[in-house]
Amino acid sequence: MPNKYEQKAEIEIDLHGYTMLEAGSVLDDLFREAKYKHVRIITGKGKNSENGPVLPNFVRNYLNSRGVHYNQSKLQSGGEGALEVFLR
């Protein structure tokens, strides 16, 4: 169970520039491999997207649909452009 003290992610996955299909494939692989307990997923804030942010909502919905616990990263770890994901 995550706590208020700093925790270091075992791996960081940067999805900047990925399409939803590509991001979904990366996330599917992450769950299939089941190697990590704490993953930082960088989605970005979507400020460079023509139609507004897409990946942040896509990734949150993906995680919610699988019942995965996550928190927004602390500011020094990416803030609203990154998620701390806790698996297993």
C-alpha positions as MATLAB code, in Angstrom:
seq = 'MPNKYEQKAEIEIDLHGYTMLEAGSVLDDLFREAKYKHVRIITGKGKNSENGPVLPNFVRNYLNSRGVHYNQSKLQSGGEGALEVFLR';
ca = [
       0.000    0.000    0.000;
       1.481    3.341   -0.998;
       2.270    5.811    1.748;
       3.125    9.508    2.018;
       6.876    8.887    1.965;
       8.820    9.052   -1.257;
       8.856    5.816   -3.175;
      11.028    5.132   -6.156;
       9.449    3.575   -9.228;
      11.127    0.427  -10.509;
      10.621    1.556  -14.095;
       9.489    4.711  -15.847;
       7.452    4.502  -19.046;
       7.261    7.671  -21.143;
       4.238    7.697  -23.459;
       4.825   11.192  -24.908;
       3.956   11.161  -28.610;
       2.223    7.770  -28.500;
      -1.205    7.207  -29.982;
      -3.888    5.594  -27.819;
      -3.372    2.331  -29.721;
       0.392    2.405  -29.122;
      -0.045    3.358  -25.452;
      -2.588    0.554  -24.973;
      -0.133   -1.935  -26.437;
       2.633   -0.774  -24.073;
       0.276   -1.040  -21.092;
      -0.926   -4.487  -22.199;
       2.706   -5.644  -22.316;
       3.358   -4.164  -18.874;
       0.479   -6.140  -17.352;
       1.281   -9.321  -19.261;
       4.923   -9.291  -18.116;
       3.923   -8.616  -14.474;
       7.516   -7.833  -13.461;
       7.063   -4.619  -11.493;
       5.217   -3.448   -8.413;
       5.681    0.319   -8.816;
       5.735    1.969  -12.240;
       5.800    5.663  -13.161;
       3.847    6.298  -16.356;
       4.480    9.645  -18.010;
       1.560   10.739  -20.149;
       2.339   14.422  -20.397;
      -0.307   17.069  -19.900;
      -1.516   17.118  -23.494;
      -0.565   20.734  -24.056;
       0.830   19.957  -27.515;
      -2.215   17.986  -28.658;
      -4.351   19.734  -31.255;
      -7.633   18.626  -29.651;
      -6.533   18.742  -26.032;
      -5.184   16.011  -23.774;
      -5.903   12.439  -24.837;
      -3.365   10.132  -23.170;
      -3.860   11.207  -19.542;
      -7.555   10.280  -19.647;
      -6.923    7.163  -21.739;
      -4.338    5.817  -19.280;
      -6.496    6.615  -16.226;
      -9.492    4.874  -17.818;
      -7.296    1.891  -18.757;
      -6.058    1.560  -15.164;
      -9.517    2.085  -13.645;
     -11.030   -0.594  -15.887;
      -8.506   -3.073  -14.468;
      -8.903   -1.990  -10.847;
      -5.293   -0.810  -10.644;
      -4.312    1.575   -7.841;
      -2.521    4.755   -8.927;
      -1.820    8.296   -7.771;
      -0.780   11.454   -9.545;
       2.983   11.849   -9.249;
       4.447   14.434   -6.940;
       5.527   17.644   -8.656;
       9.224   16.685   -8.665;
       8.335   13.363  -10.335;
       6.142   14.726  -13.112;
       3.125   16.169  -11.325;
      -0.101   16.083  -13.320;
       1.763   14.719  -16.356;
       2.679   11.438  -14.655;
       1.099    8.662  -12.624;
       2.516    6.420   -9.909;
       1.031    2.988  -10.613;
       1.021    0.175   -8.055;
       0.683   -3.339   -9.426;
       0.051   -6.713   -7.738;
];
